[in-house]
Amino acid sequence: MLTVKNIDVFYDDLQVLWDVSFEVRKKEILVLIGANGAGKSTIIKTVSSLLIPQNGSIEFEGARLDHRPPHEIIQQGIVHVPEGRRLFAEMSVEENLIMGSLYGEAKTKRFDTMEHVFELFPRLKERRKQMAGTLSGGEQQMVAIGRGLMSLPKILMFDEPSLGLAPILVQEIFEMIRRINAEGVTILLVEQNVIQTLAMCNRAYVLENGRIILEGTGTALMENDQIKEAFLGI
């Protein structure tokens, strides 16, 4: 579905990704894991076209995506739920959701999709007129996910969705990611919670210093000695 081939990515003169290649298959949950600074978020930003690879290519359903503007990436069905939520704090929950549905079919189906979001997150329906900046961290993450769903994604990319949340809310967010995937949306997930993500994913890639060093099923990587030592403390 999504194919990233041999990309090199820089921040100004600083290279942060080296020859990174991976693929995302339709309807799977694919996870990128690695230490802080390994390049996970940079990959998500590059697929979103917030960063442009200096070398390599990105293809989605057979069409080249690299060097296309971010709004066209969204229109193709690749949607980014960013780290830190990035909500419009002084806009209501409903207004934030509407911001996810500005183009094409997403705009046409806006209110039907919003009702589906409220079905997934009943608390947001209760707070639809409340300013997003006054919500709890967990509720803000629900708004961020809901805004992503408003774009009618084929692939929904999550960047650290559990960041800063209490454990009980982390469980709730992961359950919601599973449900969204079960409804047919492909998931690309960047997450520090290695145990949770390897347990729920179909496949995973491991990054170290901007390079992919391992790949495999979640189950296989859970049993990998290198993963156990680096991430699981075993």
N, C-alpha and C positions, 0 to 999 in steps of 0.2 A: 504493500500500500504506500509506504513512505520509504524511500531509499536515500541514505546519506552516504556519499562516496568520497573518501580521501580528502576531507575538508581540513584546511589550515585556517585558523581564525586568530586575529590580532586585536588588541586594544592599543590603538596608535602603533607604536613600535614594539610592543610587548606581545609575543606570541603566547597564546593560552591553549590552543588545540593543535595537535600534530597528527595529520593523516588519519582522522577519525572516520570510520565507516561503520554503519549499522543499518538494520532494516526493521520496520514495524509492519507486522502482518495484520490483516483485517480482523477486527473484533477481539484482538488479544489485549492483555495488559502487559506492557513492556516497561521495565524499570531500569533506570540508570542510577547506579550507586557508586559511592566514592567519598573520600574525605572532603572536608571543606577546602575549596580552592582547586579541586581536581578538574573542574571544567564542566560540571553537569548543567548548571544554569546557563552557561555560555552556549551549550548545544541547543537548549530550548530557545534562547534568544535568536540564535542563528536560523533555526527552522522557522521562527516567526518573522524573519527578515528584519529584526531590530539590529542585527549585526550581519555583515556581508562576508562570506568566506573569501579569502584571498586566492585559494586554490580549491579544487574539488567541485562537487555538484550535489544538488538536492532535487530529488524527483518525487512527485506525488501522483499516483495513478498514471504513471508513464509520462508526465509532463514536467519540464524543468521549472523549478520554483525559485532558485537562487537568483538574486538581483531583481526580483519583483517586489513592489512595495508592500508593506504590512497589510494594508486594507485588502489587497488582492489575495493574500495568503488566507485571510479570514473568509473571504468569499469562496475560496476553494474548499473550505470546510475544516481548516486547521486552526484551532482556537487555543489560546494561551491563558491559563489561570495563573497569574504571576505570584512570585514570592512576596509576602507582605500584603497581599490582597489588592492594594492600589485602588481603593474605592474613592469615589467622590464624596468626601466626608460631609459636606454641607448640602448634599442632595439626598432625597428620600430613597428608601429601599426600592420603591417602584421606579423612580427615575434612574437609579443605577442599573436596574435590570433593562430598562428601555435602551440604555447606552450600548447594550450588547446586541441590539437588533436594528442596526441602521441601514442594512443593505439587503436588496433583493428579496428572496423568499423569507429570510429571517424577519424582515420588516412586515411583509404581507401576513405572516403567521404569528405576529408578535403577541397578541393577546391570548391565543390558544396556547402558545408556548409558555407564557407567563402563568397560566393556570396550572400547567404541568409542573412548573417550578414550585408553585405554592403547594401542590400535592406532595412533592418530594420534601419540601421544607415548610411545614405548616406554621412554624414560628414566623417565617417571613411574611406570610399572609396577614398575621396578626399585627405585624410591625410595618406594613407596606408604606405607610405615610410617615414613619419615623426617620429622622436623619441618620444616615449610615454611620456617621462618626460617633453616635451615641450608643451603638450596639456593643455587645460583648465581642471578644475575639472570635469565639465560635460562631456567633451569628454573622459577623462580618465575613468569615470564611464561607458560610452558606451563601451570602450575597455574591461573593466572588465566583463561586461555582455556578450559581444561578445565572449570573451575567454571561458566563461562558456558554451555558446551555441555550441561552437566548439566541446565540449565533447559529444554532442548528449544526453543531460540529459533527464531522465524520471522525476526526481525531481530536480528543481533548487532552491537552498537555498541562500537567500540574507541576508547579515548581514549589516544593516544600509545603504541601498543604497542611501538615500538622504542626508547623513552626509556631511555638509560643502557646500552644493549646494544652489544657489540662488533659490527663490520660483518658478520662471518660469521653471527652469531646473528640479526641484522636480516634477512638474506636468508632464513634458516630460518623466521622468524616470518611474513614476507610470503608465502612459499610455502605455509605452513599456512593463511593467510587465503584464498589462492586456492583451496586444496583444499576448505575449509569452504564457500566460495561455490559451488564446482562440485557439492557435494552438495545444493545447493538452498537454502542459508541466505542471506538477503539481508544485505548488509554496509553499515553506516554507519561510516565511518572518519574519525577526526580524527588528523592526523599531520603532524609537522614535515618529514619527508623528502619534499619536494615531487616530486622527480624520480621516485622509486620509486612514489609513490602515483598520480601522473598517468599513469604508464606502465601501471598495472594496473587503473585504474578505468574504469567505463563513463561516468560523468559526475562533475562536480565543481562546487562552489560556492566562491567566494572571499569571505572576510570581511575587512573593514577597519573598525576602530573600532566593532564591534558592528553593522555593516550589511553585507548582501550586495551586492557591487559587480560581480561577474561570475559567469556560469555557462556551462557548455558541456561538451563531451566532453573527456576527458583529452587526447586527441590535439590538439584545437583549442586548448586552453589552453596546451599545451606550446609552441605556435607564437605565442602572444599576446605582443606586445612588452612589455606591462605586467607580465606574469608573468615573462618572461625577465629583465627589469630588477630586479624586486623579489625574486625567489626563486632564480633560476638564475644570477645574476651575469653575464648576457650583455648 
